Amino acid sequence: MKISSTREDEIITFALGSCLGIIVFDPIAHVGGMVHVMLPSSSIDLVKAFSNPSMFVDTGVKNLFLASYKAGAQRNRLLVFAAGGACANGLEHDDYFQIGKRNVTVLRSLLWKNGILLNNSDFGGNLARTMSLDIGTGQVTVRIKGSTEILSANEGSHL
C-alpha cells in the first residue's frame, strides 16, 4: 500500500492477475493511494493478516481508506478505481479457486456495505495488468499487453 499527497508522484503496481489494485483519490486535497491485494478474506490466515493486512481485500481496503483520511482526503470527495481479478491460470473453466472473481465480489460487497461507489473498474479476463495513479492529475491508467485504458478523466487537472 502507498499513499501520497505529493503532486509529482506516480503510484504504480504491476502484475495484477487475480490480484486487485484499488485506488482512492481526493481531487481537492490531491491525496491518493493504492493497495495491491492478493486474497479476498483475512479470515483464512489471521497471522498473515496481522503482519501484512494489505495482502487481503477486507483488511487492505480498510487500511487504504483510513490512511488516505489521515493524509487529508475526505470521504465525500474520494474517487475509487479498481482493476485486476483475472482468471489466474488463463482458463476460466479450469480456475478451481476463482480467486480473481472472489476478490472482485468481496471488494464490491465491502464498498456497497459502506455506501461507497466504484467510479470505474477493469476486471476479469485472463491477462495481467499494470495500474497507475498520477497524484498531480488524478489520472488512473491500466495497461494490458501493450494497450492502455484510462479509467479516469484528469480529475485533478482543472483544480
C-alpha positions as CSV (number, residue, x, y, z in Angstrom):
1,M,0.0,0.0,0.0
2,K,1.2,3.5,-0.8
3,I,-0.4,6.9,0.0
4,S,0.8,10.2,-1.3
5,S,0.0,13.9,-1.4
6,T,3.0,14.9,-3.5
7,R,1.7,16.1,-6.9
8,E,4.8,14.8,-8.7
9,D,4.3,11.3,-7.5
10,E,3.0,8.4,-9.6
11,I,2.0,5.2,-7.8
12,I,2.3,2.1,-9.9
13,T,1.6,-1.6,-9.3
14,F,2.5,-4.4,-11.7
15,A,1.3,-8.0,-12.3
16,L,-2.3,-7.7,-11.3
17,G,-3.5,-11.1,-12.3
18,S,-6.1,-12.5,-9.9
19,C,-4.9,-9.7,-7.5
20,L,-6.7,-6.4,-7.4
21,G,-5.3,-2.9,-7.5
22,I,-7.5,-0.5,-5.7
23,I,-7.1,3.3,-5.9
24,V,-8.6,6.1,-3.9
25,F,-8.1,9.8,-4.9
26,D,-9.3,13.1,-3.5
27,P,-9.1,15.6,-6.3
28,I,-9.3,18.6,-4.0
29,A,-6.7,17.6,-1.5
30,H,-4.6,15.8,-4.1
31,V,-4.3,12.8,-1.8
32,G,-4.2,9.4,-3.4
33,G,-3.3,5.9,-2.6
34,M,-3.2,2.4,-3.9
35,V,-3.3,-1.1,-2.4
36,H,-2.4,-4.3,-4.3
37,V,-4.4,-7.1,-2.6
38,M,-3.9,-10.8,-3.3
39,L,-6.7,-12.7,-1.5
40,P,-10.3,-11.9,-0.6
41,S,-10.6,-12.5,3.1
42,S,-8.1,-12.2,6.0
43,S,-10.0,-14.9,7.9
44,I,-8.0,-17.6,6.1
45,D,-4.8,-16.6,7.9
46,L,-5.1,-14.2,10.8
47,V,-1.4,-14.2,11.4
48,K,-0.6,-13.0,7.9
49,A,-3.4,-10.5,8.1
50,F,-1.9,-9.0,11.2
51,S,1.6,-8.8,9.7
52,N,0.5,-7.8,6.2
53,P,-3.1,-6.5,6.1
54,S,-2.5,-5.2,2.5
55,M,-2.5,-8.8,1.4
56,F,-6.3,-9.2,1.8
57,V,-9.2,-7.3,0.2
58,D,-11.1,-6.8,3.5
59,T,-8.2,-5.5,5.6
60,G,-6.2,-3.8,2.8
61,V,-9.1,-1.7,1.6
62,K,-10.0,-0.6,5.1
63,N,-6.4,0.4,5.7
64,L,-6.2,2.2,2.3
65,F,-9.2,4.4,3.2
66,L,-8.0,5.1,6.8
67,A,-4.5,6.1,5.6
68,S,-6.0,8.4,2.9
69,Y,-8.1,10.1,5.5
70,K,-5.1,10.5,7.8
71,A,-3.2,12.1,4.8
72,G,-6.0,14.7,4.3
73,A,-8.5,13.1,2.0
74,Q,-12.2,13.4,2.7
75,R,-14.6,10.5,2.2
76,N,-17.3,12.6,0.3
77,R,-14.7,13.6,-2.3
78,L,-13.0,10.2,-2.8
79,L,-12.9,8.7,-6.2
80,V,-12.4,4.9,-6.2
81,F,-11.0,2.8,-9.0
82,A,-10.0,-0.9,-9.2
83,A,-8.5,-3.3,-11.7
84,G,-7.5,-7.0,-11.8
85,G,-9.4,-10.0,-10.9
86,A,-8.3,-12.0,-13.9
87,C,-8.5,-15.8,-14.2
88,A,-5.3,-17.0,-12.6
89,N,-4.4,-19.8,-15.0
90,G,-5.8,-18.3,-18.1
91,L,-8.6,-20.9,-18.5
92,E,-11.8,-19.8,-16.7
93,H,-13.4,-23.3,-16.8
94,D,-10.2,-24.7,-15.0
95,D,-10.0,-21.8,-12.4
96,Y,-11.0,-24.0,-9.4
97,F,-10.4,-21.4,-6.7
98,Q,-11.6,-18.4,-8.7
99,I,-9.5,-16.0,-6.6
100,G,-9.9,-13.2,-9.1
101,K,-13.7,-13.4,-9.1
102,R,-13.8,-13.8,-5.3
103,N,-11.6,-10.7,-4.9
104,V,-13.9,-8.7,-7.0
105,T,-17.0,-10.0,-5.1
106,V,-15.6,-9.1,-1.7
107,L,-14.5,-5.7,-2.9
108,R,-17.9,-4.8,-4.3
109,S,-19.6,-6.1,-1.2
110,L,-17.3,-4.2,1.1
111,L,-17.8,-0.9,-0.8
112,W,-21.6,-1.4,-1.0
113,K,-21.8,-2.1,2.7
114,N,-20.0,1.2,3.4
115,G,-22.0,3.2,0.9
116,I,-19.0,3.8,-1.4
117,L,-19.3,3.9,-5.2
118,L,-16.7,2.4,-7.5
119,N,-16.1,5.1,-10.1
120,N,-14.6,2.8,-12.7
121,S,-13.0,-0.6,-12.9
122,D,-11.4,-3.0,-15.3
123,F,-12.0,-6.6,-14.0
124,G,-11.7,-10.1,-15.4
125,G,-10.2,-11.6,-18.5
126,N,-7.0,-13.7,-18.3
127,L,-4.2,-11.1,-18.7
128,A,-2.2,-9.4,-16.1
129,R,-2.5,-5.6,-15.7
130,T,-0.3,-2.7,-14.7
131,M,-2.2,0.1,-12.9
132,S,-1.0,3.6,-12.1
133,L,-2.2,6.8,-10.4
134,D,-0.8,10.2,-11.2
135,I,-1.2,12.2,-8.0
136,G,-0.9,15.6,-9.8
137,T,-3.7,14.9,-12.3
138,G,-5.7,12.1,-10.7
139,Q,-5.4,10.1,-13.9
140,V,-5.8,6.3,-13.4
141,T,-4.3,4.2,-16.1
142,V,-4.5,0.5,-16.7
143,R,-2.1,-1.3,-19.2
144,I,-2.7,-4.7,-20.5
145,K,-0.4,-6.3,-23.0
146,G,0.5,-3.2,-24.9
147,S,-2.8,-1.4,-24.7
148,T,-3.7,1.4,-22.3
149,E,-7.0,2.3,-20.8
150,I,-7.7,5.5,-18.9
151,L,-10.1,4.7,-16.0
152,S,-10.5,8.4,-15.0
153,A,-10.6,11.7,-16.7
154,N,-7.9,14.0,-15.3
155,E,-10.0,14.7,-12.2
156,G,-7.4,17.0,-10.7
157,S,-6.2,18.8,-13.8
158,H,-8.8,21.6,-13.5
159,L,-8.2,22.4,-9.9
